[in-house]
Amino acid sequence: MGDGLYVKGLRAWFGDALVLKGVDLTVAPNAVTAIIGPSGCGKSTFIRCLNRMHETVQGARVAGQVRLNSEDLYASGVDPVQVRRRIGMVFQKPNPFPTMSIFDNVAAGLRLAGIRKKVQLQEEVERALRHAALWDEVKDDLDKSGVSLSGGQQQRLCIARALAVDPQILLMDEPCSALDPIATARIEELIHDLKKELTIAIVTHNMQQAARVSEWTGFFLLGELVEFGVAKEMFTTPHDRRTEDYITGRFG
């Protein structure tokens, strides 16, 4: 069973610029929550606040609460590195470690977590690659470079790398925007399978994708969460005129 993320009064800044203006939102367990909105509306900043990636940017800061179940991830004494292990992230552009083999890409986080035994590493790497629906394609080429794979395979490799350390939550920031339609369909299928065991939040500019993969959708505009609700309802009968304008293509 996955875990929920509960966001309350979340504000975020780059220097003096306020880019998130007090967001309240729940990322429901064992479901996919999609974040949509035009470019520059705060979607990526929001998702990067969920696992404390935002603060890695110089001059960036956060206020408000992000709770994983009942634990406040921004409380003093919480180790951000541990947070990022529990809340994995996949980025827009596939980013395998270029100097590492397929095997070592997946094993990197496991080694950081202190796993050294070869047999255990092999088992965990295979489990993560199977989980990411990539094992059958790469099992005979594990010593090849991660960047030798196709774009879609590289993205699934990055998903396997995130899954290897057994996170509770998986964040995806536009994971298909650099991929062709066939590779995109593979990732969407994978998302559908993964939510049985994980909680997933995905940022996407593709509304058809949000409608296909998510149970819940939040529409962001100019740093505010304009509307949040059941995805099917939001795409058919949005409550806010701005959501309707965006979904019907009047702007964005």
C-alpha positions as a printed NumPy array, in Angstrom:
array([[  0.   ,   0.   ,   0.   ],
       [  1.387,   3.413,  -0.947],
       [  1.537,   6.51 ,   1.191],
       [ -0.124,   9.883,   0.824],
       [  1.487,  13.331,   0.626],
       [ -0.354,  16.194,   2.291],
       [  0.579,  19.73 ,   1.281],
       [ -0.602,  22.749,   3.256],
       [  0.111,  26.446,   2.693],
       [  3.079,  25.698,   0.449],
       [  4.928,  28.783,  -0.728],
       [  8.185,  28.814,  -2.678],
       [ 10.597,  31.529,  -3.76 ],
       [ 13.516,  31.967,  -6.156],
       [ 15.339,  34.819,  -4.443],
       [ 12.646,  37.499,  -3.914],
       [ 10.271,  36.072,  -6.538],
       [  7.315,  34.211,  -5.016],
       [  6.531,  31.364,  -7.444],
       [  4.071,  29.282,  -5.369],
       [  1.399,  31.199,  -3.492],
       [  0.078,  28.973,  -0.733],
       [ -0.883,  25.616,  -2.249],
       [ -3.069,  23.066,  -0.41 ],
       [ -3.247,  19.678,  -2.099],
       [ -3.313,  15.959,  -1.286],
       [ -1.431,  13.419,  -3.371],
       [ -3.622,  10.375,  -2.713],
       [ -2.039,   6.988,  -1.966],
       [ -1.95 ,   4.343,  -4.713],
       [ -3.217,   6.766,  -7.323],
       [ -1.813,   9.103,  -9.949],
       [ -2.145,  12.839,  -9.356],
       [ -1.469,  14.962, -12.448],
       [ -0.356,  18.594, -12.277],
       [ -1.258,  20.624, -15.375],
       [ -1.008,  24.263, -16.402],
       [  0.801,  26.555, -18.852],
       [  4.581,  26.996, -18.887],
       [  5.931,  28.987, -15.971],
       [  2.899,  28.422, -13.732],
       [  4.857,  26.702, -10.936],
       [  4.202,  23.018, -11.768],
       [  7.831,  21.89 , -11.706],
       [  8.615,  24.032,  -8.665],
       [  5.681,  22.447,  -6.843],
       [  6.787,  18.898,  -7.555],
       [ 10.41 ,  19.725,  -6.649],
       [  9.222,  21.017,  -3.271],
       [  7.671,  17.625,  -2.498],
       [ 11.049,  15.906,  -2.137],
       [ 13.093,  18.964,  -1.129],
       [ 14.801,  19.364,  -4.508],
       [ 13.733,  23.021,  -4.735],
       [ 16.137,  24.063,  -1.982],
       [ 19.124,  22.717,  -3.977],
       [ 18.85 ,  25.837,  -6.186],
       [ 20.83 ,  28.777,  -4.822],
       [ 18.554,  31.429,  -3.275],
       [ 15.505,  29.135,  -3.328],
       [ 13.397,  28.647,  -0.215],
       [ 10.133,  27.079,   0.91 ],
       [  7.49 ,  27.744,   3.573],
       [  4.492,  25.649,   4.566],
       [  4.055,  21.954,   5.192],
       [  4.633,  18.808,   3.188],
       [  3.69 ,  15.715,   5.185],
       [  4.394,  12.124,   4.206],
       [  1.575,  10.473,   6.119],
       [  1.997,  12.272,   9.464],
       [  5.661,  13.303,   9.187],
       [  6.514,  16.895,   8.268],
       [  9.307,  16.639,   5.698],
       [ 10.399,  20.232,   6.354],
       [ 10.653,  19.848,  10.139],
       [ 14.055,  20.666,  11.622],
       [ 16.281,  17.618,  11.869],
       [ 14.8  ,  15.897,   8.809],
       [ 17.581,  14.838,   6.427],
       [ 16.738,  15.98 ,   2.864],
       [ 18.859,  13.161,   1.403],
       [ 16.658,  10.604,   3.187],
       [ 13.556,  12.443,   1.924],
       [ 14.803,  12.105,  -1.662],
       [ 15.383,   8.401,  -1.173],
       [ 11.803,   7.919,   0.01 ],
       [ 10.36 ,  10.215,  -2.658],
       [ 12.009,   9.314,  -5.963],
       [ 12.051,  11.581,  -8.992],
       [ 12.182,  11.159, -12.765],
       [ 12.968,  14.201, -14.887],
       [ 11.868,  15.563, -18.242],
       [ 14.978,  14.531, -20.126],
       [ 16.223,  10.994, -19.475],
       [ 19.455,  11.4  , -17.519],
       [ 21.298,   8.088, -17.113],
       [ 24.75 ,   8.518, -15.583],
       [ 26.753,   8.661, -18.854],
       [ 29.928,   6.96 , -17.606],
       [ 28.055,   4.034, -16.023],
       [ 26.726,   0.744, -17.349],
       [ 23.021,  -0.101, -17.29 ],
       [ 23.674,  -2.258, -14.208],
       [ 25.629,   0.446, -12.374],
       [ 23.016,   3.095, -13.152],
       [ 20.411,   1.075, -11.276],
       [ 22.833,  -0.042,  -8.549],
       [ 24.116,   3.486,  -7.792],
       [ 21.476,   4.306,  -5.16 ],
       [ 21.703,   0.831,  -3.632],
       [ 25.463,   1.233,  -3.165],
       [ 24.899,   4.65 ,  -1.586],
       [ 22.465,   2.947,   0.792],
       [ 25.271,   0.608,   1.853],
       [ 24.44 ,  -2.535,  -0.143],
       [ 27.721,  -4.143,  -1.176],
       [ 27.027,  -7.876,  -1.624],
       [ 27.153,  -8.786,  -5.282],
       [ 24.285, -11.284,  -5.129],
       [ 22.011,  -8.811,  -3.353],
       [ 22.892,  -6.042,  -5.831],
       [ 22.13 ,  -8.376,  -8.75 ],
       [ 18.751,  -9.336,  -7.25 ],
       [ 17.775,  -5.73 ,  -6.516],
       [ 18.874,  -4.467,  -9.946],
       [ 16.863,  -7.196, -11.675],
       [ 13.833,  -6.422,  -9.491],
       [ 14.009,  -2.688, -10.339],
       [ 14.459,  -3.318, -14.075],
       [ 11.524,  -5.748, -14.089],
       [  9.493,  -3.192, -12.155],
       [ 10.309,  -0.612, -14.829],
       [  9.362,  -3.052, -17.64 ],
       [ 12.91 ,  -2.976, -19.03 ],
       [ 14.516,  -6.261, -17.898],
       [ 13.672,  -8.343, -20.972],
       [ 15.173,  -5.704, -23.275],
       [ 18.478,  -5.241, -21.423],
       [ 19.176,  -8.436, -19.444],
       [ 21.917,  -9.54 , -21.89 ],
       [ 23.481,  -6.053, -22.128],
       [ 23.788,  -4.964, -18.485],
       [ 27.436,  -3.966, -18.926],
       [ 26.65 ,  -1.625, -21.849],
       [ 26.488,   2.124, -21.266],
       [ 23.124,   3.478, -20.09 ],
       [ 23.265,   6.118, -22.828],
       [ 23.452,   3.419, -25.538],
       [ 19.711,   2.801, -25.043],
       [ 16.898,   4.516, -26.966],
       [ 15.249,   7.58 , -25.406],
       [ 12.284,   5.606, -24.114],
       [ 14.526,   2.889, -22.692],
       [ 16.729,   5.528, -21.039],
       [ 13.657,   6.988, -19.35 ],
       [ 12.62 ,   3.532, -18.102],
       [ 16.203,   3.057, -16.882],
       [ 15.861,   6.291, -14.883],
       [ 12.563,   4.981, -13.48 ],
       [ 14.32 ,   1.716, -12.529],
       [ 17.084,   3.747, -10.851],
       [ 14.467,   5.63 ,  -8.813],
       [ 12.602,   2.407,  -7.945],
       [ 15.734,   0.497,  -6.889],
       [ 15.855,   2.112,  -3.437],
       [ 12.187,   1.23 ,  -2.859],
       [ 10.631,   4.708,  -2.567],
       [  7.164,   5.335,  -1.137],
       [  6.358,   8.038,  -3.693],
       [  7.427,   8.56 ,  -7.31 ],
       [  7.465,  12.08 ,  -8.781],
       [  7.618,  12.507, -12.563],
       [  8.324,  15.884, -14.151],
       [  7.146,  15.763, -17.803],
       [  8.559,  12.233, -18.176],
       [  7.361,  11.783, -21.777],
       [  7.932,  15.21 , -23.316],
       [ 11.166,  14.104, -25.023],
       [  9.733,  10.766, -26.221],
       [  7.922,   9.546, -29.331],
       [  4.305,   8.277, -29.117],
       [  5.269,   4.586, -28.819],
       [  7.753,   5.216, -26.   ],
       [  5.175,   7.507, -24.349],
       [  2.576,   4.721, -24.435],
       [  5.072,   2.356, -22.742],
       [  5.688,   4.853, -19.936],
       [  1.938,   5.425, -19.487],
       [  1.372,   1.659, -19.24 ],
       [  4.152,   1.499, -16.685],
       [  2.6  ,   4.317, -14.616],
       [ -0.676,   2.384, -14.613],
       [  1.109,  -0.71 , -13.244],
       [  3.264,   1.119, -10.697],
       [  0.382,   2.83 ,  -8.899],
       [ -0.672,  -0.547,  -7.484],
       [  2.376,  -0.316,  -5.215],
       [  3.317,   3.366,  -5.232],
       [  1.873,   6.836,  -4.994],
       [  2.615,   8.881,  -8.129],
       [  2.543,  12.596,  -8.946],
       [  3.174,  13.604, -12.551],
       [  3.657,  17.038, -14.097],
       [  2.527,  17.123, -17.711],
       [  1.743,  19.802, -20.287],
       [ -0.174,  17.148, -22.241],
       [ -3.803,  17.234, -21.116],
       [ -4.69 ,  14.057, -22.996],
       [ -1.958,  12.312, -21.047],
       [ -3.224,  13.711, -17.741],
       [ -6.72 ,  12.496, -18.603],
       [ -5.399,   9.028, -19.531],
       [ -3.142,   8.357, -16.554],
       [ -4.499,  10.246, -13.547],
       [ -7.263,   9.8  , -10.996],
       [ -6.752,  13.324,  -9.614],
       [ -5.706,  16.514, -11.398],
       [ -4.609,  19.936, -10.188],
       [ -4.598,  22.976, -12.486],
       [ -1.936,  25.584, -11.679],
       [ -1.884,  29.147, -12.965],
       [  0.604,  31.882, -12.007],
       [  1.753,  30.027,  -8.909],
       [ -1.732,  29.27 ,  -7.609],
       [ -3.678,  26.023,  -7.517],
       [ -6.834,  27.157,  -9.348],
       [ -8.709,  23.866,  -9.213],
       [ -8.146,  20.364,  -7.903],
       [-10.392,  17.33 ,  -8.187],
       [-11.267,  14.036,  -9.818],
       [ -9.56 ,  14.003, -13.218],
       [-12.581,  12.779, -15.194],
       [-14.735,  15.576, -13.774],
       [-12.138,  18.269, -14.289],
       [-11.732,  17.427, -17.964],
       [-15.487,  17.274, -18.621],
       [-17.054,  19.758, -16.187],
       [-14.412,  22.066, -14.677],
       [-15.719,  24.397, -11.954],
       [-13.454,  27.368, -12.617],
       [-13.685,  29.404, -15.825],
       [ -9.875,  29.628, -16.017],
       [ -9.609,  25.816, -15.955],
       [-12.207,  25.577, -18.7  ],
       [-10.376,  28.18 , -20.797],
       [ -7.112,  26.267, -20.463],
       [ -8.602,  22.83 , -21.149],
       [-10.492,  24.049, -24.217],
       [ -7.36 ,  25.714, -25.575],
       [ -8.39 ,  29.38 , -25.204],
       [ -4.962,  30.038, -23.711],
       [ -1.792,  28.212, -22.699]])
